[in-house]
């Protein structure tokens, strides 16, 4: 009888430890899933920022080209006004 009680006690302790470890594993899994979600969101943000940067670089290049054309036109008009 005493041996059965001892075995029952050990079984209960083992079950409690197992439940505790299972809870820890669930917590780790939830943390992993959250990190995976966070990483995915950050990757999406990075891609959006890269696209925005590429668009801005294109706009800057176009603006510089237009500015150069305006400078050339200004110089041409200045030359024409000096002749008049």
PyMOL Python script that loads the backbone (N, CA, C, O; Angstrom):
from pymol import cmd

cmd.read_pdbstr("""\
ATOM      1  N   UNK A   1       0.811  -1.200   0.000  1.00  0.00           N
ATOM      2  CA  UNK A   1       0.000   0.000   0.000  1.00  0.00           C
ATOM      3  C   UNK A   1       0.862   1.276   0.000  1.00  0.00           C
ATOM      4  O   UNK A   1       0.602   2.229  -0.734  1.00  0.00           O
ATOM      5  N   UNK A   2       1.885   1.251   0.844  1.00  0.00           N
ATOM      6  CA  UNK A   2       2.793   2.402   0.940  1.00  0.00           C
ATOM      7  C   UNK A   2       3.538   2.599  -0.378  1.00  0.00           C
ATOM      8  O   UNK A   2       3.762   3.728  -0.814  1.00  0.00           O
ATOM      9  N   UNK A   3       3.913   1.505  -0.993  1.00  0.00           N
ATOM     10  CA  UNK A   3       4.617   1.570  -2.267  1.00  0.00           C
ATOM     11  C   UNK A   3       3.726   2.178  -3.344  1.00  0.00           C
ATOM     12  O   UNK A   3       4.200   2.944  -4.182  1.00  0.00           O
ATOM     13  N   UNK A   4       2.456   1.845  -3.325  1.00  0.00           N
ATOM     14  CA  UNK A   4       1.516   2.402  -4.298  1.00  0.00           C
ATOM     15  C   UNK A   4       1.359   3.908  -4.108  1.00  0.00           C
ATOM     16  O   UNK A   4       1.271   4.659  -5.079  1.00  0.00           O
ATOM     17  N   UNK A   5       1.327   4.331  -2.872  1.00  0.00           N
ATOM     18  CA  UNK A   5       1.230   5.764  -2.587  1.00  0.00           C
ATOM     19  C   UNK A   5       2.463   6.498  -3.103  1.00  0.00           C
ATOM     20  O   UNK A   5       2.367   7.579  -3.683  1.00  0.00           O
ATOM     21  N   UNK A   6       3.619   5.887  -2.879  1.00  0.00           N
ATOM     22  CA  UNK A   6       4.869   6.490  -3.341  1.00  0.00           C
ATOM     23  C   UNK A   6       4.898   6.573  -4.865  1.00  0.00           C
ATOM     24  O   UNK A   6       5.312   7.584  -5.434  1.00  0.00           O
ATOM     25  N   UNK A   7       4.455   5.503  -5.514  1.00  0.00           N
ATOM     26  CA  UNK A   7       4.411   5.502  -6.979  1.00  0.00           C
ATOM     27  C   UNK A   7       3.415   6.536  -7.493  1.00  0.00           C
ATOM     28  O   UNK A   7       3.673   7.228  -8.478  1.00  0.00           O
ATOM     29  N   UNK A   8       2.278   6.632  -6.816  1.00  0.00           N
ATOM     30  CA  UNK A   8       1.270   7.629  -7.197  1.00  0.00           C
ATOM     31  C   UNK A   8       1.829   9.033  -7.042  1.00  0.00           C
ATOM     32  O   UNK A   8       1.612   9.892  -7.897  1.00  0.00           O
ATOM     33  N   UNK A   9       2.543   9.264  -5.958  1.00  0.00           N
ATOM     34  CA  UNK A   9       3.147  10.569  -5.706  1.00  0.00           C
ATOM     35  C   UNK A   9       4.165  10.899  -6.796  1.00  0.00           C
ATOM     36  O   UNK A   9       4.178  12.018  -7.309  1.00  0.00           O
ATOM     37  N   UNK A  10       5.013   9.942  -7.153  1.00  0.00           N
ATOM     38  CA  UNK A  10       6.010  10.149  -8.206  1.00  0.00           C
ATOM     39  C   UNK A  10       5.332  10.415  -9.550  1.00  0.00           C
ATOM     40  O   UNK A  10       5.758  11.268 -10.328  1.00  0.00           O
ATOM     41  N   UNK A  11       4.268   9.659  -9.794  1.00  0.00           N
ATOM     42  CA  UNK A  11       3.525   9.856 -11.033  1.00  0.00           C
ATOM     43  C   UNK A  11       2.908  11.258 -11.076  1.00  0.00           C
ATOM     44  O   UNK A  11       2.955  11.928 -12.108  1.00  0.00           O
ATOM     45  N   UNK A  12       2.344  11.688  -9.979  1.00  0.00           N
ATOM     46  CA  UNK A  12       1.758  13.036  -9.904  1.00  0.00           C
ATOM     47  C   UNK A  12       2.823  14.115 -10.113  1.00  0.00           C
ATOM     48  O   UNK A  12       2.590  15.102 -10.811  1.00  0.00           O
ATOM     49  N   UNK A  13       3.990  13.916  -9.502  1.00  0.00           N
ATOM     50  CA  UNK A  13       5.076  14.882  -9.661  1.00  0.00           C
ATOM     51  C   UNK A  13       5.565  14.920 -11.113  1.00  0.00           C
ATOM     52  O   UNK A  13       5.817  15.983 -11.680  1.00  0.00           O
ATOM     53  N   UNK A  14       5.687  13.741 -11.681  1.00  0.00           N
ATOM     54  CA  UNK A  14       6.116  13.671 -13.084  1.00  0.00           C
ATOM     55  C   UNK A  14       5.090  14.326 -14.008  1.00  0.00           C
ATOM     56  O   UNK A  14       5.440  15.038 -14.948  1.00  0.00           O
ATOM     57  N   UNK A  15       3.830  14.070 -13.720  1.00  0.00           N
ATOM     58  CA  UNK A  15       2.760  14.676 -14.520  1.00  0.00           C
ATOM     59  C   UNK A  15       2.789  16.190 -14.379  1.00  0.00           C
ATOM     60  O   UNK A  15       2.609  16.910 -15.361  1.00  0.00           O
ATOM     61  N   UNK A  16       3.013  16.671 -13.178  1.00  0.00           N
ATOM     62  CA  UNK A  16       3.098  18.117 -12.945  1.00  0.00           C
ATOM     63  C   UNK A  16       4.280  18.728 -13.683  1.00  0.00           C
ATOM     64  O   UNK A  16       4.152  19.783 -14.305  1.00  0.00           O
ATOM     65  N   UNK A  17       5.435  18.062 -13.613  1.00  0.00           N
ATOM     66  CA  UNK A  17       6.610  18.539 -14.342  1.00  0.00           C
ATOM     67  C   UNK A  17       6.346  18.545 -15.846  1.00  0.00           C
ATOM     68  O   UNK A  17       6.698  19.492 -16.549  1.00  0.00           O
ATOM     69  N   UNK A  18       5.724  17.478 -16.321  1.00  0.00           N
ATOM     70  CA  UNK A  18       5.412  17.378 -17.741  1.00  0.00           C
ATOM     71  C   UNK A  18       4.458  18.496 -18.158  1.00  0.00           C
ATOM     72  O   UNK A  18       4.643  19.105 -19.211  1.00  0.00           O
ATOM     73  N   UNK A  19       3.462  18.764 -17.357  1.00  0.00           N
ATOM     74  CA  UNK A  19       2.530  19.863 -17.657  1.00  0.00           C
ATOM     75  C   UNK A  19       3.248  21.208 -17.667  1.00  0.00           C
ATOM     76  O   UNK A  19       2.981  22.063 -18.512  1.00  0.00           O
ATOM     77  N   UNK A  20       4.147  21.380 -16.730  1.00  0.00           N
ATOM     78  CA  UNK A  20       4.914  22.626 -16.662  1.00  0.00           C
ATOM     79  C   UNK A  20       5.794  22.776 -17.913  1.00  0.00           C
ATOM     80  O   UNK A  20       5.854  23.852 -18.508  1.00  0.00           O
ATOM     81  N   UNK A  21       6.466  21.703 -18.301  1.00  0.00           N
ATOM     82  CA  UNK A  21       7.299  21.739 -19.496  1.00  0.00           C
ATOM     83  C   UNK A  21       6.461  21.956 -20.755  1.00  0.00           C
ATOM     84  O   UNK A  21       6.881  22.651 -21.681  1.00  0.00           O
ATOM     85  N   UNK A  22       5.302  21.369 -20.776  1.00  0.00           N
ATOM     86  CA  UNK A  22       4.396  21.563 -21.907  1.00  0.00           C
ATOM     87  C   UNK A  22       3.975  23.030 -22.011  1.00  0.00           C
ATOM     88  O   UNK A  22       3.898  23.588 -23.105  1.00  0.00           O
ATOM     89  N   UNK A  23       3.706  23.642 -20.861  1.00  0.00           N
ATOM     90  CA  UNK A  23       3.347  25.060 -20.857  1.00  0.00           C
ATOM     91  C   UNK A  23       4.518  25.922 -21.330  1.00  0.00           C
ATOM     92  O   UNK A  23       4.326  26.878 -22.082  1.00  0.00           O
ATOM     93  N   UNK A  24       5.715  25.585 -20.894  1.00  0.00           N
ATOM     94  CA  UNK A  24       6.904  26.313 -21.345  1.00  0.00           C
ATOM     95  C   UNK A  24       7.078  26.172 -22.855  1.00  0.00           C
ATOM     96  O   UNK A  24       7.401  27.136 -23.548  1.00  0.00           O
ATOM     97  N   UNK A  25       6.862  24.978 -23.343  1.00  0.00           N
ATOM     98  CA  UNK A  25       6.971  24.741 -24.778  1.00  0.00           C
ATOM     99  C   UNK A  25       5.929  25.556 -25.541  1.00  0.00           C
ATOM    100  O   UNK A  25       6.234  26.138 -26.582  1.00  0.00           O
ATOM    101  N   UNK A  26       4.723  25.598 -25.034  1.00  0.00           N
ATOM    102  CA  UNK A  26       3.679  26.426 -25.666  1.00  0.00           C
ATOM    103  C   UNK A  26       4.089  27.894 -25.680  1.00  0.00           C
ATOM    104  O   UNK A  26       3.894  28.588 -26.677  1.00  0.00           O
ATOM    105  N   UNK A  27       4.650  28.359 -24.586  1.00  0.00           N
ATOM    106  CA  UNK A  27       5.091  29.750 -24.511  1.00  0.00           C
ATOM    107  C   UNK A  27       6.199  30.030 -25.528  1.00  0.00           C
ATOM    108  O   UNK A  27       6.199  31.064 -26.195  1.00  0.00           O
ATOM    109  N   UNK A  28       7.128  29.103 -25.632  1.00  0.00           N
ATOM    110  CA  UNK A  28       8.209  29.265 -26.610  1.00  0.00           C
ATOM    111  C   UNK A  28       7.668  29.251 -28.035  1.00  0.00           C
ATOM    112  O   UNK A  28       8.109  30.027 -28.883  1.00  0.00           O
ATOM    113  N   UNK A  29       6.731  28.384 -28.285  1.00  0.00           N
ATOM    114  CA  UNK A  29       6.130  28.306 -29.612  1.00  0.00           C
ATOM    115  C   UNK A  29       5.390  29.596 -29.943  1.00  0.00           C
ATOM    116  O   UNK A  29       5.488  30.101 -31.061  1.00  0.00           O
ATOM    117  N   UNK A  30       4.659  30.124 -28.986  1.00  0.00           N
ATOM    118  CA  UNK A  30       3.949  31.394 -29.206  1.00  0.00           C
ATOM    119  C   UNK A  30       4.944  32.538 -29.455  1.00  0.00           C
ATOM    120  O   UNK A  30       4.723  33.389 -30.316  1.00  0.00           O
ATOM    121  N   UNK A  31       6.028  32.542 -28.695  1.00  0.00           N
ATOM    122  CA  UNK A  31       7.058  33.562 -28.891  1.00  0.00           C
ATOM    123  C   UNK A  31       7.666  33.433 -30.277  1.00  0.00           C
ATOM    124  O   UNK A  31       7.871  34.432 -30.967  1.00  0.00           O
ATOM    125  N   UNK A  32       7.953  32.214 -30.680  1.00  0.00           N
ATOM    126  CA  UNK A  32       8.512  31.976 -32.013  1.00  0.00           C
ATOM    127  C   UNK A  32       7.559  32.455 -33.102  1.00  0.00           C
ATOM    128  O   UNK A  32       7.979  33.114 -34.052  1.00  0.00           O
ATOM    129  N   UNK A  33       6.293  32.129 -32.966  1.00  0.00           N
ATOM    130  CA  UNK A  33       5.307  32.557 -33.966  1.00  0.00           C
ATOM    131  C   UNK A  33       5.209  34.070 -34.025  1.00  0.00           C
ATOM    132  O   UNK A  33       5.094  34.646 -35.107  1.00  0.00           O
ATOM    133  N   UNK A  34       5.255  34.723 -32.859  1.00  0.00           N
ATOM    134  CA  UNK A  34       5.192  36.181 -32.825  1.00  0.00           C
ATOM    135  C   UNK A  34       6.426  36.791 -33.488  1.00  0.00           C
ATOM    136  O   UNK A  34       6.325  37.757 -34.244  1.00  0.00           O
ATOM    137  N   UNK A  35       7.582  36.216 -33.194  1.00  0.00           N
ATOM    138  CA  UNK A  35       8.815  36.705 -33.823  1.00  0.00           C
ATOM    139  C   UNK A  35       8.774  36.499 -35.333  1.00  0.00           C
ATOM    140  O   UNK A  35       9.210  37.358 -36.099  1.00  0.00           O
ATOM    141  N   UNK A  36       8.258  35.380 -35.740  1.00  0.00           N
ATOM    142  CA  UNK A  36       8.137  35.107 -37.170  1.00  0.00           C
ATOM    143  C   UNK A  36       7.218  36.143 -37.833  1.00  0.00           C
ATOM    144  O   UNK A  36       7.512  36.632 -38.924  1.00  0.00           O
ATOM    145  N   UNK A  37       6.122  36.466 -37.176  1.00  0.00           N
ATOM    146  CA  UNK A  37       5.199  37.486 -37.680  1.00  0.00           C
ATOM    147  C   UNK A  37       5.879  38.848 -37.726  1.00  0.00           C
ATOM    148  O   UNK A  37       5.763  39.575 -38.713  1.00  0.00           O
ATOM    149  N   UNK A  38       6.585  39.189 -36.660  1.00  0.00           N
ATOM    150  CA  UNK A  38       7.293  40.473 -36.606  1.00  0.00           C
ATOM    151  C   UNK A  38       8.335  40.580 -37.720  1.00  0.00           C
ATOM    152  O   UNK A  38       8.457  41.613 -38.379  1.00  0.00           O
ATOM    153  N   UNK A  39       9.069  39.513 -37.911  1.00  0.00           N
ATOM    154  CA  UNK A  39      10.093  39.511 -38.958  1.00  0.00           C
ATOM    155  C   UNK A  39       9.447  39.677 -40.327  1.00  0.00           C
ATOM    156  O   UNK A  39       9.953  40.412 -41.175  1.00  0.00           O
ATOM    157  N   UNK A  40       8.344  38.999 -40.535  1.00  0.00           N
ATOM    158  CA  UNK A  40       7.641  39.104 -41.814  1.00  0.00           C
ATOM    159  C   UNK A  40       7.159  40.540 -42.045  1.00  0.00           C
ATOM    160  O   UNK A  40       7.282  41.069 -43.149  1.00  0.00           O
ATOM    161  N   UNK A  41       6.615  41.159 -41.009  1.00  0.00           N
ATOM    162  CA  UNK A  41       6.156  42.546 -41.123  1.00  0.00           C
ATOM    163  C   UNK A  41       7.327  43.485 -41.405  1.00  0.00           C
ATOM    164  O   UNK A  41       7.211  44.389 -42.232  1.00  0.00           O
ATOM    165  N   UNK A  42       8.445  43.278 -40.726  1.00  0.00           N
ATOM    166  CA  UNK A  42       9.621  44.129 -40.941  1.00  0.00           C
ATOM    167  C   UNK A  42      10.168  43.941 -42.353  1.00  0.00           C
ATOM    168  O   UNK A  42      10.626  44.898 -42.978  1.00  0.00           O
ATOM    169  N   UNK A  43      10.121  42.721 -42.850  1.00  0.00           N
ATOM    170  CA  UNK A  43      10.581  42.467 -44.219  1.00  0.00           C
ATOM    171  C   UNK A  43       9.681  43.198 -45.211  1.00  0.00           C
ATOM    172  O   UNK A  43      10.164  43.772 -46.187  1.00  0.00           O
ATOM    173  N   UNK A  44       8.386  43.176 -44.963  1.00  0.00           N
ATOM    174  CA  UNK A  44       7.447  43.901 -45.831  1.00  0.00           C
ATOM    175  C   UNK A  44       7.741  45.393 -45.791  1.00  0.00           C
ATOM    176  O   UNK A  44       7.764  46.057 -46.828  1.00  0.00           O
ATOM    177  N   UNK A  45       7.965  45.918 -44.589  1.00  0.00           N
ATOM    178  CA  UNK A  45       8.304  47.341 -44.452  1.00  0.00           C
ATOM    179  C   UNK A  45       9.591  47.666 -45.202  1.00  0.00           C
ATOM    180  O   UNK A  45       9.678  48.689 -45.881  1.00  0.00           O
ATOM    181  N   UNK A  46      10.587  46.795 -45.080  1.00  0.00           N
ATOM    182  CA  UNK A  46      11.861  47.007 -45.763  1.00  0.00           C
ATOM    183  C   UNK A  46      11.661  47.061 -47.274  1.00  0.00           C
ATOM    184  O   UNK A  46      12.218  47.921 -47.956  1.00  0.00           O
ATOM    185  N   UNK A  47      10.863  46.133 -47.785  1.00  0.00           N
ATOM    186  CA  UNK A  47      10.610  46.114 -49.224  1.00  0.00           C
ATOM    187  C   UNK A  47       9.876  47.379 -49.667  1.00  0.00           C
ATOM    188  O   UNK A  47      10.178  47.945 -50.717  1.00  0.00           O
ATOM    189  N   UNK A  48       8.915  47.814 -48.862  1.00  0.00           N
ATOM    190  CA  UNK A  48       8.193  49.045 -49.193  1.00  0.00           C
ATOM    191  C   UNK A  48       9.131  50.246 -49.180  1.00  0.00           C
ATOM    192  O   UNK A  48       9.051  51.110 -50.053  1.00  0.00           O
ATOM    193  N   UNK A  49      10.020  50.302 -48.189  1.00  0.00           N
ATOM    194  CA  UNK A  49      10.976  51.406 -48.108  1.00  0.00           C
ATOM    195  C   UNK A  49      11.960  51.377 -49.278  1.00  0.00           C
ATOM    196  O   UNK A  49      12.317  52.423 -49.820  1.00  0.00           O
ATOM    197  N   UNK A  50      12.391  50.190 -49.658  1.00  0.00           N
ATOM    198  CA  UNK A  50      13.285  50.082 -50.810  1.00  0.00           C
ATOM    199  C   UNK A  50      12.595  50.581 -52.076  1.00  0.00           C
ATOM    200  O   UNK A  50      13.194  51.299 -52.877  1.00  0.00           O
ATOM    201  N   UNK A  51      11.336  50.197 -52.249  1.00  0.00           N
ATOM    202  CA  UNK A  51      10.575  50.654 -53.415  1.00  0.00           C
ATOM    203  C   UNK A  51      10.414  52.167 -53.384  1.00  0.00           C
ATOM    204  O   UNK A  51      10.581  52.837 -54.403  1.00  0.00           O
ATOM    205  N   UNK A  52      10.090  52.697 -52.218  1.00  0.00           N
ATOM    206  CA  UNK A  52       9.942  54.148 -52.082  1.00  0.00           C
ATOM    207  C   UNK A  52      11.262  54.857 -52.381  1.00  0.00           C
ATOM    208  O   UNK A  52      11.280  55.892 -53.046  1.00  0.00           O
ATOM    209  N   UNK A  53      12.361  54.294 -51.886  1.00  0.00           N
ATOM    210  CA  UNK A  53      13.673  54.882 -52.142  1.00  0.00           C
ATOM    211  C   UNK A  53      13.994  54.868 -53.638  1.00  0.00           C
ATOM    212  O   UNK A  53      14.492  55.855 -54.179  1.00  0.00           O
ATOM    213  N   UNK A  54      13.713  53.768 -54.291  1.00  0.00           N
ATOM    214  CA  UNK A  54      13.948  53.686 -55.739  1.00  0.00           C
ATOM    215  C   UNK A  54      13.119  54.740 -56.477  1.00  0.00           C
ATOM    216  O   UNK A  54      13.611  55.394 -57.396  1.00  0.00           O
ATOM    217  N   UNK A  55      11.865  54.897 -56.069  1.00  0.00           N
ATOM    218  CA  UNK A  55      11.002  55.909 -56.694  1.00  0.00           C
ATOM    219  C   UNK A  55      11.545  57.314 -56.456  1.00  0.00           C
ATOM    220  O   UNK A  55      11.541  58.151 -57.360  1.00  0.00           O
ATOM    221  N   UNK A  56      12.008  57.566 -55.241  1.00  0.00           N
ATOM    222  CA  UNK A  56      12.568  58.879 -54.933  1.00  0.00           C
ATOM    223  C   UNK A  56      13.850  59.134 -55.727  1.00  0.00           C
ATOM    224  O   UNK A  56      14.078  60.245 -56.207  1.00  0.00           O
ATOM    225  N   UNK A  57      14.678  58.112 -55.861  1.00  0.00           N
ATOM    226  CA  UNK A  57      15.901  58.273 -56.651  1.00  0.00           C
ATOM    227  C   UNK A  57      15.556  58.594 -58.114  1.00  0.00           C
ATOM    228  O   UNK A  57      16.212  59.422 -58.745  1.00  0.00           O
ATOM    229  N   UNK A  58      14.539  57.941 -58.633  1.00  0.00           N
ATOM    230  CA  UNK A  58      14.090  58.220 -59.999  1.00  0.00           C
ATOM    231  C   UNK A  58      13.594  59.661 -60.106  1.00  0.00           C
ATOM    232  O   UNK A  58      13.908  60.364 -61.067  1.00  0.00           O
ATOM    233  N   UNK A  59      12.817  60.093 -59.113  1.00  0.00           N
ATOM    234  CA  UNK A  59      12.315  61.472 -59.116  1.00  0.00           C
ATOM    235  C   UNK A  59      13.462  62.484 -59.057  1.00  0.00           C
ATOM    236  O   UNK A  59      13.434  63.503 -59.748  1.00  0.00           O
ATOM    237  N   UNK A  60      14.464  62.200 -58.233  1.00  0.00           N
ATOM    238  CA  UNK A  60      15.616  63.099 -58.121  1.00  0.00           C
ATOM    239  C   UNK A  60      16.349  63.174 -59.453  1.00  0.00           C
ATOM    240  O   UNK A  60      16.742  64.256 -59.889  1.00  0.00           O
ATOM    241  N   UNK A  61      16.531  62.037 -60.095  1.00  0.00           N
ATOM    242  CA  UNK A  61      17.207  62.028 -61.392  1.00  0.00           C
ATOM    243  C   UNK A  61      16.422  62.841 -62.414  1.00  0.00           C
ATOM    244  O   UNK A  61      17.004  63.625 -63.164  1.00  0.00           O
ATOM    245  N   UNK A  62      15.106  62.660 -62.447  1.00  0.00           N
ATOM    246  CA  UNK A  62      14.268  63.423 -63.374  1.00  0.00           C
ATOM    247  C   UNK A  62      14.355  64.912 -63.060  1.00  0.00           C
ATOM    248  O   UNK A  62      14.440  65.742 -63.965  1.00  0.00           O
ATOM    249  N   UNK A  63      14.333  65.245 -61.769  1.00  0.00           N
ATOM    250  CA  UNK A  63      14.424  66.653 -61.360  1.00  0.00           C
ATOM    251  C   UNK A  63      15.759  67.253 -61.768  1.00  0.00           C
ATOM    252  O   UNK A  63      15.816  68.385 -62.248  1.00  0.00           O
ATOM    253  N   UNK A  64      16.820  66.501 -61.581  1.00  0.00           N
ATOM    254  CA  UNK A  64      18.142  66.986 -61.987  1.00  0.00           C
ATOM    255  C   UNK A  64      18.219  67.188 -63.493  1.00  0.00           C
ATOM    256  O   UNK A  64      18.801  68.165 -63.964  1.00  0.00           O
ATOM    257  N   UNK A  65      17.633  66.264 -64.247  1.00  0.00           N
ATOM    258  CA  UNK A  65      17.609  66.417 -65.705  1.00  0.00           C
ATOM    259  C   UNK A  65      16.835  67.670 -66.112  1.00  0.00           C
ATOM    260  O   UNK A  65      17.265  68.423 -66.986  1.00  0.00           O
ATOM    261  N   UNK A  66      15.692  67.879 -65.468  1.00  0.00           N
ATOM    262  CA  UNK A  66      14.886  69.073 -65.777  1.00  0.00           C
ATOM    263  C   UNK A  66      15.638  70.343 -65.392  1.00  0.00           C
ATOM    264  O   UNK A  66      15.614  71.330 -66.127  1.00  0.00           O
ATOM    265  N   UNK A  67      16.306  70.316 -64.240  1.00  0.00           N
ATOM    266  CA  UNK A  67      17.068  71.474 -63.792  1.00  0.00           C
ATOM    267  C   UNK A  67      18.185  71.792 -64.782  1.00  0.00           C
ATOM    268  O   UNK A  67      18.436  72.954 -65.098  1.00  0.00           O
ATOM    269  N   UNK A  68      18.846  70.754 -65.262  1.00  0.00           N
ATOM    270  CA  UNK A  68      19.906  70.977 -66.247  1.00  0.00           C
ATOM    271  C   UNK A  68      19.325  71.592 -67.519  1.00  0.00           C
ATOM    272  O   UNK A  68      19.919  72.509 -68.085  1.00  0.00           O
ATOM    273  N   UNK A  69      18.194  71.109 -67.969  1.00  0.00           N
ATOM    274  CA  UNK A  69      17.558  71.670 -69.162  1.00  0.00           C
ATOM    275  C   UNK A  69      17.164  73.131 -68.938  1.00  0.00           C
ATOM    276  O   UNK A  69      17.315  73.968 -69.829  1.00  0.00           O
ATOM    277  N   UNK A  70      16.656  73.428 -67.734  1.00  0.00           N
ATOM    278  CA  UNK A  70      16.302  74.816 -67.416  1.00  0.00           C
ATOM    279  C   UNK A  70      17.535  75.715 -67.401  1.00  0.00           C
ATOM    280  O   UNK A  70      17.474  76.855 -67.863  1.00  0.00           O
ATOM    281  N   UNK A  71      18.640  75.222 -66.881  1.00  0.00           N
ATOM    282  CA  UNK A  71      19.886  76.001 -66.884  1.00  0.00           C
ATOM    283  C   UNK A  71      20.332  76.283 -68.317  1.00  0.00           C
ATOM    284  O   UNK A  71      20.747  77.392 -68.654  1.00  0.00           O
ATOM    285  N   UNK A  72      20.233  75.252 -69.144  1.00  0.00           N
ATOM    286  CA  UNK A  72      20.608  75.436 -70.544  1.00  0.00           C
ATOM    287  C   UNK A  72      19.692  76.451 -71.224  1.00  0.00           C
ATOM    288  O   UNK A  72      20.148  77.287 -72.004  1.00  0.00           O
ATOM    289  N   UNK A  73      18.404  76.369 -70.922  1.00  0.00           N
ATOM    290  CA  UNK A  73      17.442  77.314 -71.519  1.00  0.00           C
ATOM    291  C   UNK A  73      17.707  78.726 -71.004  1.00  0.00           C
ATOM    292  O   UNK A  73      17.624  79.691 -71.764  1.00  0.00           O
ATOM    293  N   UNK A  74      18.021  78.850 -69.727  1.00  0.00           N
ATOM    294  CA  UNK A  74      18.328  80.163 -69.150  1.00  0.00           C
ATOM    295  C   UNK A  74      19.551  80.768 -69.838  1.00  0.00           C
ATOM    296  O   UNK A  74      19.562  81.945 -70.200  1.00  0.00           O
ATOM    297  N   UNK A  75      20.570  79.942 -70.009  1.00  0.00           N
ATOM    298  CA  UNK A  75      21.783  80.423 -70.677  1.00  0.00           C
ATOM    299  C   UNK A  75      21.463  80.863 -72.100  1.00  0.00           C
ATOM    300  O   UNK A  75      21.958  81.889 -72.566  1.00  0.00           O
ATOM    301  N   UNK A  76      20.638  80.086 -72.784  1.00  0.00           N
ATOM    302  CA  UNK A  76      20.260  80.446 -74.158  1.00  0.00           C
ATOM    303  C   UNK A  76      19.511  81.771 -74.180  1.00  0.00           C
ATOM    304  O   UNK A  76      19.784  82.619 -75.029  1.00  0.00           O
ATOM    305  N   UNK A  77      18.569  81.962 -73.256  1.00  0.00           N
ATOM    306  CA  UNK A  77      17.807  83.216 -73.197  1.00  0.00           C
ATOM    307  C   UNK A  77      18.705  84.395 -72.812  1.00  0.00           C
ATOM    308  O   UNK A  77      18.534  85.510 -73.305  1.00  0.00           O
ATOM    309  N   UNK A  78      19.649  84.130 -71.935  1.00  0.00           N
ATOM    310  CA  UNK A  78      20.579  85.203 -71.527  1.00  0.00           C
ATOM    311  C   UNK A  78      21.404  85.646 -72.730  1.00  0.00           C
ATOM    312  O   UNK A  78      21.599  86.843 -72.943  1.00  0.00           O
ATOM    313  N   UNK A  79      21.875  84.711 -73.498  1.00  0.00           N
ATOM    314  CA  UNK A  79      22.633  85.040 -74.695  1.00  0.00           C
ATOM    315  C   UNK A  79      21.772  85.838 -75.676  1.00  0.00           C
ATOM    316  O   UNK A  79      22.225  86.821 -76.264  1.00  0.00           O
ATOM    317  N   UNK A  80      20.535  85.399 -75.836  1.00  0.00           N
ATOM    318  CA  UNK A  80      19.638  86.107 -76.785  1.00  0.00           C
ATOM    319  C   UNK A  80      19.336  87.517 -76.288  1.00  0.00           C
ATOM    320  O   UNK A  80      19.266  88.444 -77.095  1.00  0.00           O
ATOM    321  N   UNK A  81      19.153  87.701 -74.977  1.00  0.00           N
ATOM    322  CA  UNK A  81      18.839  89.028 -74.470  1.00  0.00           C
ATOM    323  C   UNK A  81      20.033  89.968 -74.572  1.00  0.00           C
ATOM    324  O   UNK A  81      19.864  91.174 -74.751  1.00  0.00           O
ATOM    325  N   UNK A  82      21.239  89.418 -74.459  1.00  0.00           N
ATOM    326  CA  UNK A  82      22.426  90.244 -74.602  1.00  0.00           C
ATOM    327  C   UNK A  82      22.580  90.757 -76.033  1.00  0.00           C
ATOM    328  O   UNK A  82      23.084  91.856 -76.261  1.00  0.00           O
ATOM    329  N   UNK A  83      22.142  89.953 -76.979  1.00  0.00           N
ATOM    330  CA  UNK A  83      22.226  90.355 -78.402  1.00  0.00           C
ATOM    331  C   UNK A  83      21.199  91.418 -78.729  1.00  0.00           C
ATOM    332  O   UNK A  83      21.368  92.167 -79.691  1.00  0.00           O
ATOM    333  N   UNK A  84      20.157  91.494 -77.959  1.00  0.00           N
ATOM    334  CA  UNK A  84      19.104  92.479 -78.258  1.00  0.00           C
ATOM    335  C   UNK A  84      19.385  93.827 -77.709  1.00  0.00           C
ATOM    336  O   UNK A  84      18.584  94.745 -77.887  1.00  0.00           O
TER     337      UNK A  84
END
""", "prot")
cmd.dss("prot")
cmd.show_as("cartoon", "prot")
cmd.util.cbc("prot")
cmd.orient("prot")
